[in-house]
Every structure is written in structure tokens, then in C-alpha cells.
């Protein structure tokens, strides 16, 4: 069964450093998402991406964040200058369509900022 | 803005018994979709069941069923014949109907413990 993959599974970085989290969505999916989950808290929407552009973003997704689909398979989330409060689990998801279409989630990348 | 509220941080159930997890939501949209996701200790989010708001019939998926009350904006999940593998955190989520975005709004989650 096709699945969303994410790398790395765990990333440790120092405050102020740039990180890139990588995702490979399911190949025939057209919509891509990033969510984050601070330990013990709810899953929060960051951004959705369709047709090579951001379709929606939350207030969390400020200028420090960017997303890119550099080729036909990868979907990346970049945090330019990490802060301690960026420590969280970051989930990538993809779906064929929107609305009722199931979002398939990746296993997540645990980001630890020290 | 849309919100999802899960008022039960933790629930427990005896193996083979039935448990109901509560979820209420608020949205100004008339078309939307509701989901229950399961997140086991591995942290992978897995879709359990979905419901289209325009459908009056409650969705069922094997041992999982929902009680969707649109007027009350309530969407509870019933797990019948609970199994040890059902132990996980369960999230209720809301998607509004939008042709260009599928943002999901999640509740805080309910941790379900299944006792043998």
C-alpha cells in the first residue's frame, strides 16, 4: 500500500539554525500539508499546498517557514532560524483531493531544538 | 474560524466492552466533513472513520461507528467490542469544503486505555 514517508525521523538542531524536513507524498496525490504537534498537545495545521503554491496557511506559519516542492516527488518544510518553541513532531500529509478525501499522514519527524 | 472540542482527555474501557468518545465542533460552513483519527504510540495518524455533513446516516466501519448530530454539532465515536489494539490517542477533526485547500482542524485528543 502506498504511504507517505518522511525524513529524518528525528532531527536535533541548535537554536538559530536552519532545518529542512523532507516528505515524499503518495505519487498520485495533488494536495500536500504540514502539521505540527507539540508534545502532549493537539495537532495543528501549518500549511496546505496545491498546484505548486500555498493554498492556505495558519498564523503559526510565519516568515520563518517555507515550503517547496523542488521536484516531482519531494515536499519540504524549511524553518530558517529555529527557536526552542519549534520543538515538536512535524507531520506531512497528502490527499488526492480536498474536503472528504482522506489525508494520509507520514510517520512524522521529531524536531528537537536545543 | 472553526473549532473542535474533545472534552474527555482520558477514557478507559474493559476489553470487549463498548466506549464512546465525545466531540463537539463549531463552524459557520454548511458543507464540511468530520473525521476520527487514531494515533497509537508509534505516533502515526490513522484514519478511523469519516462523515459527510450532508449525510444524515451515521457512518460505520466495522466496530467503529459515529453518532452525528448536526444541529447539536456533535460527532461522537463509538467503539464496540474494544480490543487491546484500540489503545491510542483519538483525534476528532473537521475539514471544511474548499476546492483549493483541505485544512483539518483537530481537537485536543482523547487518550483511550483498554484494560485486559
Interface residues (C-beta under 8 A of the other chain):
Chain A: X31 X33 X35 X41 X42 X43 X44 X45 X48 X50 X55 X56 X58 X89 X91 X93 X95 X97 X98 X99 X100 X101 X102 X103 X105 X107 X108
Chain B: X31 X32 X33 X35 X37 X42 X43 X44 X45 X46 X47 X50 X52 X91 X93 X95 X96 X97 X98 X99 X100 X101 X102 X103 X104 X105 X106 X107 X108 X109
